[in-house]
Amino acid sequence: MTNKTLWTSGCGRIEFHIRLDDAKACSHAGQCDSDVTWLRQQPYIIEQTNALNALLLADILREYGAWDDGDLANHDANLDRIVWIACCDISEYEFE
């Protein structure tokens, strides 16, 4: 996994390896939706997101308190959310 940064969810149950430049491209000011859509189409991200259990992902996102059960019923949207969160964390903590 060269040139990729490891991200782990707060509970440690999900982890991704994401390239720093890709993370930065998805975590800028303003709308990031199209950037996250692009990143989710990259083979190395598809491989990682395909391995995620939908119920586990919804449970982890529920901990953020930003989405209700109706929102969290959409697995595809949840994948966007978790990829975006991971990218923001990677960009924010780049130098730690």
N, C-alpha and C positions, 0 to 999 in steps of 0.2 A: 504494500500500500504506500509506495513512495509518493512524496509530495502531497499527501493527504493528511488532514488533521482529524484526530479522533474526537468525536463528540459523544457524550453519554447523557441520557436523560437524568434528571435529578434523582430518580429512584434507582437508576442503574439498570433498568430492564430493557432499554433500547439503546443501541449505539450505532453511529454512522461514521464512516470515513468519507470526508468531503474535502475536495481541493480548496485551499484558501481563496484562490481567485474566484472560484465558483461561489463560495460562501459570501464573499464581498459583493458579488454581482446580485445576490438575492437579499441583501440586508442594508440597502441604502434608504435615504429619505424618500418619501413618496410611495406610490404603489409599487409593490414588488411581485404582483400576481403573475405577470407575463414572464418574469425572470424565473420564478419558482416553477412555472409550467415548463419552461425550457429545460431547467435543471432536472426536473422529474423525468424528462425524456432521454436523459443520458444513460447509456447502458450500465455504468457503474452505480448509478443511483437506483435504477430500475431493479437491479439485482438485490439491493439492500431493502428497498421498500416492499418488494414482492414477498420477502421473508417475514413481514410484520403481521401479527395476528390482529384482526380488526377490533376485537373486544379489548385486548391489552392496550392497543393504541388509544381507543376511546377512554379507557380508565385513566391512562396517563394524562391525556389532554384535559380530562375533567378536573384534575388537580390544579390546573391553572385558573379555574373559575371564570374563564372568559366565554365559554360556550355552554349552552344548555343541552339537554338530552336530545332534542330535535336536531340541533346542529351536529352533534356528535354521532348521529345515526348515518351520516354520509361519510363512508370510508375514504372515498377519493378526496374529499375536502379535508379530512383528517390527515391524509398523507401530505397534502399541501401545507397544512398547519405545522406538522412536525418537522418537515424539511425547512420551512421558513424559520422556525424557532431554532433549529440546529445551526442554520447559517448565521442568524443574528448572534447567537452565543459564540460561535467560532470567531466571527469578526470582532466582537466586543472584547474577547479575552485573548486575542492574538498574541499579545506580548507577555502573558503570564506564564 
